[in-house]
């Protein structure tokens, strides 16, 4: 079974760190705007303090994806290129004037 990507765990934990305080504050009868602001500040602070490993792992994954040795090649890239060249041959190949 394939493991869940790091960005999904990180995103879910960030949502929980926002939603839990928001629900508690709203249940306590605090104003909606004040609850949202306090929950956002709490969620940001808690994620910076407690989710360092997840943030670093996600950063490494993003860096690796953006700086591959060879670009990711899909099976249908050649077919798409051929279709574009067939429709617009002058736009793809510069003229030799």
GUMAR-47185 format. One record per residue: residue in one letter; x, y, z of N, C-alpha, C in turn. Coordinates in steps of 0.05 Angstrom, whole numbers, plus 5000, padded with zeros to 4 digits. Example, Ala and Ser with C-alpha at 12.3 -4.5 7.8 and 13.67 -1.06 7.14 Angstrom:
a526448865156524649105156526449345156/s525749555142527349795143525850015157/
***
This chain:
x501749765000500050005000501850255000/x501050444984502650694981502050875005/x504250995015503851175038502651445029/x501451585048500251835042502452055039/x502252215019504352425015504452615039/x506852725043507352905065505553145064/x505053255041503553505039500653465048/x499553225045496853175054496753175085/x498653035098498753035127499153315137/x500953465126501553735135499153915132/x497753895110495354055105493153985124/x492753725129490653645148491253735176/x493753715184494453805211494154115214/x494754255193494354545194491454615196/x489754475182486854515183485854455211/x486754235223485854165250486754375270/x489254475267490254685285488754945283/x487354985261485655225258482755155267/x481754935258478854865263478254805292/x480054675307479554605335479154855352/x481055055351480655295368478255455358/x477755455332475455595322472855475333/x472655215333470255085343469855135373/x472055125388471955185417471055465422/x472155655408471455935412468555995404/x467755875382464955915373463055785393/x463755555404462055425424461855585449/x463955735455464055895479462456165475/x461656215450459956445445461556695438/x464056665430465756895422464856975394/x465157235388464457345362465857195340/x464457165317465557005295468157115285/x468357375281470857495270473157465290/x472557515315474657485336475557195337/x473657015336474356725337476056645313/x475456745289476956675266479856785268/x480057035277482757155279484457015300/x483256955323484756815344485456535335/x483656395322484256125312486456135291/x486456335274488556355253491256405266/x491356585285493856635299494856395314/x492956255328493756015342494755805323/x493255755300494055555281496755605269/x497255855262499855925251502155885271/x501655975296503755945316504255655323/x502155505326502455215333503755065310/x503055135285504354985263507355055261/x508055305267510855375266512455235289/x511155195311512455065334512554765332/x510354645324510054355326510254195300/x510054325277510154185252512654235236/x514854265249517354325236518254105218/x518053855227518953625211517353595186/x514753625189512953605165513553825145/x513954065155514554295138517154255123/x519154155137521754105124521653875104/x520053665110519753445092518253535066/x516253695070514753805047516553985030/x518254145044520054315029522054155013/x523153935025524953765010523553634986/x521153544989519653424967519253624944/x518453874952517954074931520554144917/x522754164932525354234920526154014900/x525853754909526553534892524853524867/x522353594869520553594846521353814826/x522154044836522854274819525654254807/x527454094820530154084811530953794803/x529453664787530053394778532353404758/x533853184757536053164738534953154709/x532952994705531552984679528653054683/x527553204665524753284668522853044667/x520653064680518652854680517452844652/x517552604639516552574612514052404614/x511952494601509452344601509252194574/x507751974574507551804550506351944526/x504452134531503052254509504252514500/x506652594510507852854502508552854472/x509552644462510352634433507852664416/x505752524423503252534408502052824408/x502152954431501153224433502853414417/x505453384418507253554402506653524372/x506353274364505753224335503053344327/x501053334344498453454338498653754335/x500153874353500454174352501954244327/x504154104320505654164296504054124271/x502253924271500553874248498554104244/x497554214266495554434263496754704257/x499154754268500455014265503354974257/x503954894234506754844227508455094226/x507355324218508855564216509455684244/x507655634263508055744290510155604305/x510555344299512455184313515255214302/x515455204275518055214262518455504250/x520555634258521055904246521855884217/x520956074202521556074173524456164169/x525656074148528456134142528556354121/x527956594127527956814108530356984110/
***
